[in-house]
Amino acid sequence: MYGLINKAVEGLVRSKFGDSAWDRIRARAGLPDEPFISMEQYDDKSTYDLVAAASAELGAPAEAILREFGRYWTVYTAEAGYSELLRGAGKSLPEFLRNLNQMHTRVKLVFPHLAPPSFAVSEETATSLTLHYYSHRAGLAPLVEGLIDGLGERFGVAVESRTERIESSNGQAAHDCFHLSWKPRVGTSA
Ligand code: HEM
């Protein structure tokens, strides 16, 4: 994946746990002490190794690290120069989720070798929907859960989510789906 991802993992660890925690995690993951370059492609393994090392150093399950990272990503990308892309994707949670593929297609203009996941929305009502998530990468459903948390905050709604693994059948690819429902957060007008 592009270095932007590992850079964000670094940003999350440094801001929440300090520079020395980051040094230990980076060393445990066997990565050199040099800055990640956003536009350079890194082996996916480096990201999985970072998550595993963070899990070991911080004593938290990898799923919790991924979920926290997902939340952080929605803020980090806005601050790292991609706020326009985020704004263009929608003004409400359901609109944004429907536009995720289009948003990553725009991201591809900046990161031409991007291999993004793909999403589909089904069973939509005024306050609920099912988000289907397809990726060739394994084990990242908790990341999407964190992204949904972060998007809930962005749009001022409290989101309840239930994750379901769908196995492949009748020509349908195996994937994770998220059954979401939301309501306005107390104290907001959204
Ligand atoms: C403007 C904001 C965003 C940017 C710049 C961005 C960019 C990226 C980049 C660079 C990757 C790594 C893929 C690769 O290098 O091949 C990625 C992966 C991913 N993105 Fe985004 N993204 C953004 C917002 C989002 C949002 C809001 C979601 C919410 C669902 C999302 C979901 C994902 C997921 C789940 C992956 C992991 C890869 C996979 O599942 O295969 N992204 N994105």
py3Dmol code that shows the C-alpha trace and the ligand (Angstrom):
import py3Dmol

protein = """\
ATOM      1  CA  MET A   1       0.000   0.000   0.000  1.00  0.00           C
ATOM      2  CA  TYR A   2       1.062   3.571  -0.451  1.00  0.00           C
ATOM      3  CA  GLY A   3       3.308   5.078   2.245  1.00  0.00           C
ATOM      4  CA  LEU A   4       0.500   7.432   3.248  1.00  0.00           C
ATOM      5  CA  ILE A   5      -1.040   4.508   5.175  1.00  0.00           C
ATOM      6  CA  ASN A   6       2.110   3.655   7.170  1.00  0.00           C
ATOM      7  CA  LYS A   7       2.706   7.350   7.754  1.00  0.00           C
ATOM      8  CA  ALA A   8      -0.742   7.618   9.298  1.00  0.00           C
ATOM      9  CA  VAL A   9      -0.083   4.565  11.507  1.00  0.00           C
ATOM     10  CA  GLU A  10       3.083   6.353  12.655  1.00  0.00           C
ATOM     11  CA  GLY A  11       1.105   9.555  13.298  1.00  0.00           C
ATOM     12  CA  LEU A  12      -1.484   7.697  15.364  1.00  0.00           C
ATOM     13  CA  VAL A  13       1.137   5.928  17.512  1.00  0.00           C
ATOM     14  CA  ARG A  14       3.266   9.039  18.050  1.00  0.00           C
ATOM     15  CA  SER A  15       0.298  11.235  18.981  1.00  0.00           C
ATOM     16  CA  LYS A  16      -1.360   8.726  21.331  1.00  0.00           C
ATOM     17  CA  PHE A  17       1.587   6.821  22.802  1.00  0.00           C
ATOM     18  CA  GLY A  18       4.672   8.972  22.217  1.00  0.00           C
ATOM     19  CA  ASP A  19       7.852   8.841  20.164  1.00  0.00           C
ATOM     20  CA  SER A  20       9.539   6.059  22.118  1.00  0.00           C
ATOM     21  CA  ALA A  21       6.520   3.754  21.631  1.00  0.00           C
ATOM     22  CA  TRP A  22       6.801   4.421  17.909  1.00  0.00           C
ATOM     23  CA  ASP A  23      10.546   3.605  17.910  1.00  0.00           C
ATOM     24  CA  ARG A  24       9.880   0.265  19.636  1.00  0.00           C
ATOM     25  CA  ILE A  25       7.003  -0.636  17.295  1.00  0.00           C
ATOM     26  CA  ARG A  26       8.942   0.268  14.163  1.00  0.00           C
ATOM     27  CA  ALA A  27      11.966  -1.756  15.336  1.00  0.00           C
ATOM     28  CA  ARG A  28       9.800  -4.748  16.313  1.00  0.00           C
ATOM     29  CA  ALA A  29       8.207  -4.663  12.843  1.00  0.00           C
ATOM     30  CA  GLY A  30      11.749  -4.824  11.393  1.00  0.00           C
ATOM     31  CA  LEU A  31      11.367  -1.540   9.504  1.00  0.00           C
ATOM     32  CA  PRO A  32      14.284   0.864   9.010  1.00  0.00           C
ATOM     33  CA  ASP A  33      14.416   4.141  10.932  1.00  0.00           C
ATOM     34  CA  GLU A  34      13.573   6.333   7.955  1.00  0.00           C
ATOM     35  CA  PRO A  35      10.508   8.373   7.048  1.00  0.00           C
ATOM     36  CA  PHE A  36       7.722   6.776   5.009  1.00  0.00           C
ATOM     37  CA  ILE A  37       7.132   8.504   1.705  1.00  0.00           C
ATOM     38  CA  SER A  38       3.416   9.028   1.017  1.00  0.00           C
ATOM     39  CA  MET A  39       3.659   8.506  -2.739  1.00  0.00           C
ATOM     40  CA  GLU A  40       5.894   5.433  -2.598  1.00  0.00           C
ATOM     41  CA  GLN A  41       4.412   1.930  -2.620  1.00  0.00           C
ATOM     42  CA  TYR A  42       5.303  -0.400   0.240  1.00  0.00           C
ATOM     43  CA  ASP A  43       4.658  -4.094   0.577  1.00  0.00           C
ATOM     44  CA  ASP A  44       1.304  -4.681   2.346  1.00  0.00           C
ATOM     45  CA  LYS A  45       3.322  -6.863   4.738  1.00  0.00           C
ATOM     46  CA  SER A  46       4.962  -3.746   6.221  1.00  0.00           C
ATOM     47  CA  THR A  47       1.535  -2.454   7.290  1.00  0.00           C
ATOM     48  CA  TYR A  48       0.405  -5.823   8.707  1.00  0.00           C
ATOM     49  CA  ASP A  49       3.767  -6.110  10.534  1.00  0.00           C
ATOM     50  CA  LEU A  50       3.302  -2.631  12.018  1.00  0.00           C
ATOM     51  CA  VAL A  51      -0.170  -3.536  13.278  1.00  0.00           C
ATOM     52  CA  ALA A  52       1.142  -6.812  14.779  1.00  0.00           C
ATOM     53  CA  ALA A  53       4.068  -4.983  16.423  1.00  0.00           C
ATOM     54  CA  ALA A  54       1.741  -2.276  17.805  1.00  0.00           C
ATOM     55  CA  SER A  55      -0.533  -4.990  19.155  1.00  0.00           C
ATOM     56  CA  ALA A  56       2.389  -6.687  20.948  1.00  0.00           C
ATOM     57  CA  GLU A  57       3.946  -3.458  22.282  1.00  0.00           C
ATOM     58  CA  LEU A  58       0.676  -1.887  23.428  1.00  0.00           C
ATOM     59  CA  GLY A  59      -0.926  -5.104  24.688  1.00  0.00           C
ATOM     60  CA  ALA A  60      -4.083  -4.589  22.634  1.00  0.00           C
ATOM     61  CA  PRO A  61      -5.635  -6.937  20.051  1.00  0.00           C
ATOM     62  CA  ALA A  62      -4.762  -6.206  16.407  1.00  0.00           C
ATOM     63  CA  GLU A  63      -8.487  -5.675  15.756  1.00  0.00           C
ATOM     64  CA  ALA A  64      -8.555  -2.827  18.309  1.00  0.00           C
ATOM     65  CA  ILE A  65      -5.497  -1.209  16.703  1.00  0.00           C
ATOM     66  CA  LEU A  66      -7.099  -1.430  13.249  1.00  0.00           C
ATOM     67  CA  ARG A  67     -10.360   0.028  14.509  1.00  0.00           C
ATOM     68  CA  GLU A  68      -8.574   2.934  16.195  1.00  0.00           C
ATOM     69  CA  PHE A  69      -6.593   3.470  13.000  1.00  0.00           C
ATOM     70  CA  GLY A  70      -9.807   3.597  10.959  1.00  0.00           C
ATOM     71  CA  ARG A  71     -11.179   6.330  13.212  1.00  0.00           C
ATOM     72  CA  TYR A  72      -7.915   8.245  12.971  1.00  0.00           C
ATOM     73  CA  TRP A  73      -7.764   7.910   9.157  1.00  0.00           C
ATOM     74  CA  THR A  74     -10.918  10.005   8.638  1.00  0.00           C
ATOM     75  CA  VAL A  75      -9.282  12.892  10.508  1.00  0.00           C
ATOM     76  CA  TYR A  76      -5.718  12.321   9.263  1.00  0.00           C
ATOM     77  CA  THR A  77      -6.663  12.377   5.566  1.00  0.00           C
ATOM     78  CA  ALA A  78      -8.612  15.621   6.094  1.00  0.00           C
ATOM     79  CA  GLU A  79      -5.517  17.186   7.671  1.00  0.00           C
ATOM     80  CA  ALA A  80      -3.057  15.655   5.180  1.00  0.00           C
ATOM     81  CA  GLY A  81      -4.495  17.608   2.249  1.00  0.00           C
ATOM     82  CA  TYR A  82      -7.412  15.423   1.178  1.00  0.00           C
ATOM     83  CA  SER A  83     -10.254  17.362   2.801  1.00  0.00           C
ATOM     84  CA  GLU A  84     -11.577  18.412  -0.611  1.00  0.00           C
ATOM     85  CA  LEU A  85     -11.884  14.764  -1.637  1.00  0.00           C
ATOM     86  CA  LEU A  86     -13.720  13.965   1.561  1.00  0.00           C
ATOM     87  CA  ARG A  87     -16.053  16.942   1.159  1.00  0.00           C
ATOM     88  CA  GLY A  88     -16.809  15.970  -2.429  1.00  0.00           C
ATOM     89  CA  ALA A  89     -17.920  12.504  -1.338  1.00  0.00           C
ATOM     90  CA  GLY A  90     -21.027  13.657   0.466  1.00  0.00           C
ATOM     91  CA  LYS A  91     -22.792  15.711   3.077  1.00  0.00           C
ATOM     92  CA  SER A  92     -24.347  12.865   5.054  1.00  0.00           C
ATOM     93  CA  LEU A  93     -23.263   9.402   6.154  1.00  0.00           C
ATOM     94  CA  PRO A  94     -25.415   7.475   3.633  1.00  0.00           C
ATOM     95  CA  GLU A  95     -24.496   9.768   0.744  1.00  0.00           C
ATOM     96  CA  PHE A  96     -20.812   9.416   1.625  1.00  0.00           C
ATOM     97  CA  LEU A  97     -21.009   5.612   1.869  1.00  0.00           C
ATOM     98  CA  ARG A  98     -22.746   5.406  -1.514  1.00  0.00           C
ATOM     99  CA  ASN A  99     -19.889   7.453  -3.011  1.00  0.00           C
ATOM    100  CA  LEU A 100     -16.944   5.530  -1.537  1.00  0.00           C
ATOM    101  CA  ASN A 101     -15.976   3.877  -4.833  1.00  0.00           C
ATOM    102  CA  GLN A 102     -16.137   7.180  -6.684  1.00  0.00           C
ATOM    103  CA  MET A 103     -14.049   8.807  -3.944  1.00  0.00           C
ATOM    104  CA  HIS A 104     -11.300   6.174  -4.256  1.00  0.00           C
ATOM    105  CA  THR A 105     -11.443   6.586  -8.041  1.00  0.00           C
ATOM    106  CA  ARG A 106     -10.612  10.253  -7.493  1.00  0.00           C
ATOM    107  CA  VAL A 107      -7.856   9.257  -5.041  1.00  0.00           C
ATOM    108  CA  LYS A 108      -6.425   7.248  -7.953  1.00  0.00           C
ATOM    109  CA  LEU A 109      -5.683  10.499  -9.780  1.00  0.00           C
ATOM    110  CA  VAL A 110      -3.152  11.224  -7.036  1.00  0.00           C
ATOM    111  CA  PHE A 111      -2.097   7.612  -6.337  1.00  0.00           C
ATOM    112  CA  PRO A 112      -2.231   5.935  -9.780  1.00  0.00           C
ATOM    113  CA  HIS A 113      -1.359   2.409  -8.583  1.00  0.00           C
ATOM    114  CA  LEU A 114      -3.974   2.445  -5.854  1.00  0.00           C
ATOM    115  CA  ALA A 115      -5.586  -0.961  -5.264  1.00  0.00           C
ATOM    116  CA  PRO A 116      -8.585   0.219  -3.249  1.00  0.00           C
ATOM    117  CA  PRO A 117     -11.342  -1.942  -1.839  1.00  0.00           C
ATOM    118  CA  SER A 118     -14.811  -1.683  -3.326  1.00  0.00           C
ATOM    119  CA  PHE A 119     -18.077  -1.032  -1.563  1.00  0.00           C
ATOM    120  CA  ALA A 120     -21.789  -1.446  -2.271  1.00  0.00           C
ATOM    121  CA  VAL A 121     -24.846  -0.265  -0.364  1.00  0.00           C
ATOM    122  CA  SER A 122     -28.062  -2.287  -0.010  1.00  0.00           C
ATOM    123  CA  GLU A 123     -31.214  -2.406   2.128  1.00  0.00           C
ATOM    124  CA  GLU A 124     -31.260   1.338   2.545  1.00  0.00           C
ATOM    125  CA  THR A 125     -33.877   3.132   4.677  1.00  0.00           C
ATOM    126  CA  ALA A 126     -33.864   6.725   6.026  1.00  0.00           C
ATOM    127  CA  THR A 127     -31.792   5.642   9.066  1.00  0.00           C
ATOM    128  CA  SER A 128     -30.142   2.351   8.135  1.00  0.00           C
ATOM    129  CA  LEU A 129     -28.304   0.506   5.391  1.00  0.00           C
ATOM    130  CA  THR A 130     -26.008  -2.424   4.747  1.00  0.00           C
ATOM    131  CA  LEU A 131     -22.492  -1.640   3.533  1.00  0.00           C
ATOM    132  CA  HIS A 132     -20.739  -4.439   1.610  1.00  0.00           C
ATOM    133  CA  TYR A 133     -16.941  -4.356   1.615  1.00  0.00           C
ATOM    134  CA  TYR A 134     -14.867  -6.279  -0.960  1.00  0.00           C
ATOM    135  CA  SER A 135     -11.082  -6.407  -0.746  1.00  0.00           C
ATOM    136  CA  HIS A 136      -8.299  -8.690  -1.879  1.00  0.00           C
ATOM    137  CA  ARG A 137      -6.659  -7.978   1.492  1.00  0.00           C
ATOM    138  CA  ALA A 138      -7.552 -10.156   4.474  1.00  0.00           C
ATOM    139  CA  GLY A 139      -8.569  -9.218   7.980  1.00  0.00           C
ATOM    140  CA  LEU A 140      -9.354  -5.532   7.544  1.00  0.00           C
ATOM    141  CA  ALA A 141     -13.039  -5.539   8.600  1.00  0.00           C
ATOM    142  CA  PRO A 142     -12.122  -3.898  11.962  1.00  0.00           C
ATOM    143  CA  LEU A 143     -10.456  -1.098   9.975  1.00  0.00           C
ATOM    144  CA  VAL A 144     -13.744  -0.460   8.177  1.00  0.00           C
ATOM    145  CA  GLU A 145     -15.585  -0.521  11.533  1.00  0.00           C
ATOM    146  CA  GLY A 146     -13.250   2.244  12.723  1.00  0.00           C
ATOM    147  CA  LEU A 147     -13.736   4.189   9.495  1.00  0.00           C
ATOM    148  CA  ILE A 148     -17.498   4.006  10.035  1.00  0.00           C
ATOM    149  CA  ASP A 149     -17.039   5.280  13.619  1.00  0.00           C
ATOM    150  CA  GLY A 150     -14.968   8.178  12.279  1.00  0.00           C
ATOM    151  CA  LEU A 151     -17.504   8.987   9.572  1.00  0.00           C
ATOM    152  CA  GLY A 152     -20.283   8.920  12.192  1.00  0.00           C
ATOM    153  CA  GLU A 153     -18.361  11.580  14.099  1.00  0.00           C
ATOM    154  CA  ARG A 154     -17.756  13.564  10.934  1.00  0.00           C
ATOM    155  CA  PHE A 155     -21.484  13.652  10.169  1.00  0.00           C
ATOM    156  CA  GLY A 156     -22.686  14.071  13.754  1.00  0.00           C
ATOM    157  CA  VAL A 157     -24.552  10.779  14.001  1.00  0.00           C
ATOM    158  CA  ALA A 158     -24.295   7.927  16.516  1.00  0.00           C
ATOM    159  CA  VAL A 159     -23.872   4.735  14.498  1.00  0.00           C
ATOM    160  CA  GLU A 160     -24.665   1.201  15.555  1.00  0.00           C
ATOM    161  CA  SER A 161     -22.968  -1.435  13.464  1.00  0.00           C
ATOM    162  CA  ARG A 162     -23.092  -5.218  13.256  1.00  0.00           C
ATOM    163  CA  THR A 163     -20.475  -6.968  11.141  1.00  0.00           C
ATOM    164  CA  GLU A 164     -21.322 -10.108   9.202  1.00  0.00           C
ATOM    165  CA  ARG A 165     -19.019 -12.326   7.153  1.00  0.00           C
ATOM    166  CA  ILE A 166     -20.655 -13.528   3.939  1.00  0.00           C
ATOM    167  CA  GLU A 167     -19.064 -16.634   2.429  1.00  0.00           C
ATOM    168  CA  SER A 168     -19.044 -17.015  -1.344  1.00  0.00           C
ATOM    169  CA  SER A 169     -22.105 -18.675  -2.840  1.00  0.00           C
ATOM    170  CA  ASN A 170     -24.077 -18.544  -6.096  1.00  0.00           C
ATOM    171  CA  GLY A 171     -21.386 -16.509  -7.808  1.00  0.00           C
ATOM    172  CA  GLN A 172     -21.281 -13.958  -4.982  1.00  0.00           C
ATOM    173  CA  ALA A 173     -17.743 -13.219  -3.729  1.00  0.00           C
ATOM    174  CA  ALA A 174     -16.931 -13.690  -0.048  1.00  0.00           C
ATOM    175  CA  HIS A 175     -16.935 -10.366   1.767  1.00  0.00           C
ATOM    176  CA  ASP A 176     -17.741  -8.562   4.991  1.00  0.00           C
ATOM    177  CA  CYS A 177     -20.848  -6.514   5.429  1.00  0.00           C
ATOM    178  CA  PHE A 178     -21.842  -3.990   8.030  1.00  0.00           C
ATOM    179  CA  HIS A 179     -25.466  -3.564   9.076  1.00  0.00           C
ATOM    180  CA  LEU A 180     -25.652   0.088  10.104  1.00  0.00           C
ATOM    181  CA  SER A 181     -28.276   2.230  11.743  1.00  0.00           C
ATOM    182  CA  TRP A 182     -27.820   5.753  13.015  1.00  0.00           C
ATOM    183  CA  LYS A 183     -29.464   8.616  14.841  1.00  0.00           C
ATOM    184  CA  PRO A 184     -28.430  12.190  15.560  1.00  0.00           C
ATOM    185  CA  ARG A 185     -25.854  12.534  18.326  1.00  0.00           C
ATOM    186  CA  VAL A 186     -27.229  14.128  21.461  1.00  0.00           C
ATOM    187  CA  GLY A 187     -26.300  17.809  21.407  1.00  0.00           C
ATOM    188  CA  THR A 188     -25.941  18.081  17.611  1.00  0.00           C
ATOM    189  CA  SER A 189     -28.371  19.276  15.024  1.00  0.00           C
ATOM    190  CA  ALA A 190     -27.418  16.678  12.358  1.00  0.00           C
TER     191      ALA A 190
END
"""
ligand_1 = """\
43
HEM
C -9.648 11.325 1.078
C -9.577 10.316 1.895
C -8.957 8.988 1.547
C -7.777 8.731 0.899
C -6.742 9.754 0.380
C -7.658 7.276 0.814
C -6.586 6.607 0.260
C -6.334 5.277 0.429
C -5.070 4.640 0.161
C -3.804 5.352 -0.362
C -5.213 3.326 0.460
C -4.145 2.225 0.325
C -4.444 1.339 -0.850
C -3.241 1.157 -1.770
O -2.209 1.852 -1.603
O -3.339 0.328 -2.696
C -6.567 3.132 0.947
C -7.069 1.947 1.388
C -8.292 1.798 2.000
N -9.294 2.723 2.039
Fe -9.127 4.683 1.513
N -8.761 6.689 1.377
C -9.559 7.692 1.859
C -10.738 7.545 2.536
C -11.319 6.352 2.856
C -12.567 6.235 3.576
C -13.415 7.407 4.122
C -12.831 4.921 3.690
C -14.079 4.399 4.368
C -14.618 3.239 4.245
C -11.717 4.179 3.078
C -11.550 2.806 3.031
C -10.350 2.171 2.745
C -10.006 0.818 3.141
C -10.893 -0.163 3.925
C -8.708 0.580 2.678
C -7.819 -0.675 2.946
C -7.454 -1.451 1.739
C -8.337 -2.643 1.438
O -9.380 -2.830 2.113
O -8.004 -3.414 0.515
N -10.835 5.105 2.561
N -7.228 4.330 0.893
"""
view = py3Dmol.view(width=600, height=400)
view.addModel(protein, "pdb")
view.setStyle({"model": 0}, {"cartoon": {"style": "trace"}})
view.addModel(ligand_1, "xyz")
view.setStyle({"model": 1}, {"stick": {}})
view.zoomTo()
view.show()
